[in-house]
Amino acid sequence: MSIIELKDVWKIYSLEREKATTLKEKFVNIGKKKEREKIIALKGVSLSIKRGECFGVLGKNGSGKTTLLKIIAGILKPNKGSIKVEGKIIPILTLGLGFQRELTAKENVYLYASVLGLTKKEIDENYEKIVKFSELENVMDVKLKNFSDGMIMRLSFSIAFHVNADIILIDEVLAVGDAAFQVKCLEKIKELKERGKTIVMVSHSTEDIKRFCDRALILDKGEVIFSGEAQKVCEKYEEMMESERLKRWNEKVKEESKIEFNAFFEYPYVLKKGEKCEMSVKFGNFLELPNLLFEGKDNVRIFSKKLEDGKLIFQTNSLPLSEGEYNVWIEQKNRFLTKVPFKILIKNSKESVENKVYMPPSAITPFQDLTLVFGKIPEKEIEEFENGKAIFVFENLESAFNGENACLIKENRILALDKKELILEKLRNEICQVLAIKHFKDILIKTELGRSLISYERNY
């Protein structure tokens, strides 16, 4: 059974663009039509909260969270829509709401508690409990104007928690108090929930929402963009916040480097392991196609790419990166094109089934033609590789997995196809051989005879 129900609720504020502040301005503006600006605080909000449920509200500053609580509390009236609330409400919304700063803390306890519906007898019976919970025993005869915000918050919570109400509305006022008192309040919220009270709480802390709330929603510019089980809603909100942080960082890198980097998913720059994703790079003319190097838990280079509308596109149907934050370097002709990296975040979704192609550490040269494919059916993987499937190159060879078989490819031809252990040994031999040849050529190039031999070999 729903104790709170909102259907298509809208709240619109009408504000003057320029408000006259002096007598002269008021006189000059007589007869002029005042320009007003409409601000939509809530846009078609519908929700239903059951009796005994703890419901969380998440959203950035200015998203309409406090307006929503004030409408539930009856402090504000909506411009459109219907509201049904059953039971007594205790709103803990704004610091000092209902208090008089010229009165003492003790006088404010009696004043605020009476506003909340307690009789003088009930206040007398609960007074010592309220004072003890607030931990303000030594300053109850001090005027409230001399209190800090944290002390006012203590008093406000203490009174509200000792009023027998059906619904408790809590705004982001917990952020003002010290850590010890926050823990105390959170324990009280837990106790009230266990007693079957209905709680609606606004918080920027997803940990608090996960801990106490059964369900939650995310508000963005007055609209409900996601609602459901609290854990899933918090995960969405965390992705939104991470995306905003990464977007600010990447825009700064773009301004400095004049290079545009985008990573597309539900939220920009927050990608999911095992999911389809797309990344793009755009700058000037591509005289040579660059690579992307992902520096993080797995150092990985993506070299399968295509040009499309002036952008270099990197795509995959199943992203095989591990969870974590990565620095993304754009690499061209063995150098990085930015002084600082772009950034992305990988969140866990599902296990990747993408083929993985491994190369030795720092394999820009001389091993760029040696690639190692792991999988259950390497022949099939080679076929897909030749057909242009997205290939990911991990620098950590020892972390190779995904099947017992492997295939070693050199210059797009198969060198060996066998058990993983045998292929790894073959790879090591090839690396040693390439190193030996490179070392020998480095010696030869220092002499006239050596240079002629190398030239002869090239012309052969």
N, C-alpha and C positions, 0 to 999 in steps of 0.2 A: 504494500500500500504506500502511495506517494504522500510524503508530508510537505514537500515543496514541488511545485510544478509551474514551469514557465512555458508559454506557447507564443512563438513569433514576437518576442519582446524587442522593441526598438527604443533607444534613448538618444535624442538629438538635442544638442546644446546650440543656442543661437547667441553668438558673441559679437559685440561691436568691434569693427576693425580698428577704429581710432576713437578712444574715449576722451572727452574733454576733461582736463584736470584743473584748469584755471577759470576764473570768472570771465576773462577776456575771450578764451576759446569758446566758452558756452554762449557768450553774446554774439560772437562772429558766426557761430554755427546755427543760430536761430533760423528756423525755416528750412534748413538743409536736411535732405533725406539721409538718415543714418545708414551707412553700409554695414550690413551684418553678415557674419560668416557662420555657416552651419557646420558643426562638428558632430559626426556620427560616432557616439561612444559605444553603442551596442546595435548590432544589425541582425535582426531576425533570430535572436537567441531562443532556443527551445531546449529544455532539460527537465528531467524528472529525478528527484532524489527520494529514496525510500526511508521510512522511519528506522532509526538506529544505524544509518549508513554514515560513513565518513567520506566526504566528497572533496576532491582537490581541484583547485583552479590554478593553471599555469599560464604564463604569458609575459611578454616583454613589457617594460614600462610604457604606459599609454595605450595598452591593448584593451582596457575596459574592465579589468578585474574588480577594482574597488567599486566602480559604478554598478556592477552586477550584484555585489554584496549589499550595497545601499538600497537597491531596488528590492531585493529579497527581504531586507530589514524593514522596508516601508518608509525609509528616509527620503527616497526619491520615487517619483511616479513615472512610469514609462509613457512615451508619446503614442505607442501602439503596442498591442498584444495583451495577453492576460496572465495574471499571477495568482496562484493559489498556495497559501501557506497555512498550515494547521499547527497550532501550539504556540507556546510562549518563546520569544526570541531574545537572546542576549547577544548584542553586537559588540565585538571588540575590534573596532575599525580604525579610528583616528586617536592618536595619543592625546589624552586630556579631554576627550569628548564627554561632555556632561559635568566636567569639573569647573570649579571657580578658583582662580589662582590667588585671589585675595583672602581665601579661607584657608584654615589649617588642614593638614592631612586628615585629622580626625573628623573635622566638620565635613570634609569632602566625602568621607566614607558614608556618613549618614545621608548626605545630599544625593550622591550617585546611586547608592543602594535603594533609596526611596524612589528615584526615577526608574530604576529597574523593577520596581514592584514590591519591594520588601516593606513590611510594616516596621515601626520603631521597635517593637518587641522582638521581631525576627533579627533586626540589625543588632540589638543588644546581645542576643544569644550567639550571634556569629562574629561579633566584633573582635574578640581575642584571636579567633581562628584566622580572620582576615589579616590582622596585624602580624601574626606569627608567620603566615605564609609569605607575606611581603618582605619580611626581614627588615622592617622599618620602625621597630619598637622605640628607638631613641629619638625619632624625629616627627612623631605624630602631632606634636604641638607647633611644628614649624609651618609657615605659610607655603602653599604649593608653588608660588612664584619663585621660591628659592630652591626648588627641586630640579634635578637634572631630568632629561628625557627618560633615562633608564629607571629612575626612581618613580616617575609618573607611570611608566609602563608596569612596574611591579605592583603599584597600588591598583591600577586599572584591572589587571589580570586577577589579583587577589579577590577583589570585590565580585567580579564577574563569575569566577569559579565557585563562589559560595552562594550564588543565586540558583534556585531550583528552576531550571528552564528546560524546554524540550529541544530547542535548536540553539546552537552556539555558532556564531559567525566570527571567524578569526582572520583578520587581514595581516599583512606582512609587518606587524608591529614587533614580533619576536626578535627581529634583527637588531633592535635597539638595545636589548638587555645584555648583561654579561653572560658568559658561557654557562656558568653554574646555574643561574636562574633560568636560562633557556631549557636546560635539561630538566629542571624542576617542573616547568610549565608543560613540557612535552610528556612527562610522566603523568601529569594531571589530565592532559588530553587523552592519554591512553586509558586512564581510570574512568573518565567520563564516557568514552567509547564502550568500555566493558559494561558500563551501567545502562547502555542502550540509548544514549543521547545521540541526536543527529548533529553532525559537525560538518560545517563547510569551511574549508581553510584555503586561503591564498598564500602561496609561498614560492620563493625562487629556488628553494632547496628541494631538488627532486628526491633526495634521501628521505626527507620528512614526509613527502607525499607517498613514497613507496612504503614507508614504515607504518603510516597510519591509515591511509586512504584505501577504500575498496575500489572506487572508480574515480576518474578525473577527466578533465577536458583542457584543451589549449585554446586560448583566445588570441586572435591576431587581428588588429585593427577592428575590434568589435565583433568579429565573427568567430564562431566555433569552427575551427579547422580540423580538429581531431578529438574524439572522445572514446572512452572505453575503459578497459581494465587498467588500473593505475600503473602497473609495471610497464605496459606497452606505451601508455601515454607519456610516461617519464622518458622512455627511450627515444621517442619521437622528439620531445622537447630538447633533450640533450643534443640530438643530432642538429636541430635547428640552431642552437646556441653555438655549437662547434662550427657549423657552416658559416655563421655570421663572423666568427673570429677568423677563420681561414680566409674568408672573402676580403676582410679588411687587410690582412697581411698580403694576400696575392695582388690586390689592387695597388698597394704601395710598391711592390716589386715591378708591376707593370708600368707604373709611372716612371720609375727610375730606369728601366731597361727598354721601354717601348716595345716589349714583347707581350703578346696576349696569350695567356694559358687558361684553359677552361677544363674542368672535369665534371661531367654531367651525370647526375643521378637525381633522386627525389629532392635532395638538398645539395647544392653545389659544393664540390670538394670533399664531400663525405660519401665514400663509396662502400659497397658491401662485398665482402669476400664471397666468391662463388656466383656473383650476380653479373648480369650483362652491364657493361658501362662503356662510355666513350670519352675520350680526351682529345683536345685539339690545341695546336700551337699556330700562331699567326704572327709574322713579322716580315716586312719588306718582300724581297724576292728570294725564293728558295734556290740558291745556286747549287747547294748540296743539301739533301734531306737530313735533318738532324735526328738524333736519338733522344730518348728520355731515360734518365738514370734515376731510379727510386732508391734513395739512401735511407735505410731504417733497419727494421728487424731483419728483412731480407734485402740484400742489395740486388736490384733487378733492373735489367735493361730491356726495353721493348723496341724491337726493330722492324716489326711488321706494320706498315703504314700506307696511307693513300692520300693523294692531294684532291681536295674538293672545295671549289669556290674560294681559292686562295688560302685555304687552311690545310694544315697537315693533320689528318685524323688518325687517331689510334683507337681501335675498337677490340672488344673481346666479348664473347657470350658468357664467360665464366672467369671472373677475376681471381687469380691464384695467390694474391698477396696475403700475408698473415695480418692479423689485427695490429693496429698501432699507427702512429703518425710518421709520415715519410717526408723527407726533403726531396723535391723533384728538380733535378738539374737538366737543363736543355744542353745537349752536347753536340758540337759540330766540329769536324776536323780536329778531334782530340782535345778540344777546349770547351769550357763552359761559357755560355753566352750571357749569363747574369752573375753579378757579384754575390748575391744571396739567392738561395733557392726559393722556388714556389713551394707550397705545402698542401698535402692532402691527408685525410684521415681514413683509415680502413676499419670498418666495423664488421663484426662477425655476422654472417647470414647463414651460409651453408657451405659444405665442403666443395672445393673447386674440382671440376672434372676436366679442366683444360690441360692439354698436353704441356709438359714442361721441358724446356731445352736448356741444358746447363753448359756453362763455359767456365774455364779457370778464372781465378781472381784477376782483376784489372785486365780483362781480355779484349781491350781495344785493338792492340797489336801485340805480338805477331800471330795470335791464334784466332783471329776473327773468322777464319774458314773452318775451324773445328767446332762442331756442335754435337751435343749428346742428347738423344731422345730416350726418355724412359716411358714405359707403358706395358700393358698386357699384350698388345698386338702391335709391335713396332712397325711392321710392314704397312699397316693401316695408317699409323701416325705419319709415316714418311709420305704416303700418298696425300694426306691432308696438308702436310707441310709444303709439298710441291704445288698444291692447289691454292696456296696463299693464306692458310689458316694463321691466325694471330699466334705468334711465338713469344714466349717469355724466357729470358735468359737469366738464371740465378747465378751469382758469383760464388756462392758457398756450395762447392761440389759435394761435400760430405753430407749435406742435408738432403741429398737425392733420394726420392722414394717414388711411389706410384707405379708399382709393377716390378716383376722380377727380371724382365727382359730389357734390353737396351740396344740402341743402334747408334753407331758412330758415323757421322757424315762429314765429309771434307769437300769443300767447293761444290756442294750440292750433289755429290755422289756418295754412295754407301761404301764405307771402308770395312765395316764389320757389323754383324747382327748376331747377338748371342746372349748368354746370361749376363746379368748386370756386372758381376764381379770380374768376368773376363773382359768385358768391354771397358771397364774402368782401367784395367791394366793396359789394354791396348791404347787407351787415351794417354796414359802416362808415358808410354813409349813414344807416341807421336809427338808429345810435347818436348820430350828429351831430344828427339831427332830434330825438331824445328829449332830448338834452342842451340843445338850443336851447329846446325847450318848457319844460323844467324850469327853466332859467335865467330865462326870461320870467315864469314863474309865481312864482319867488322874488322877482322885482321887484314884480309885481302885488300880492302878498300883503301888501306893506308899506304899501299905500294902501287907503283905504276903497273907492274906485272899483274898484280891482283886485280886492279881496276879493269885491265884488258881482259882478264879471264871472266870477270862478271859480265862485261859487255858482250863477250863471245857467247856466254851461256844464254843471255837474253835474246841474242839474234839467232840462236840456233833454231 
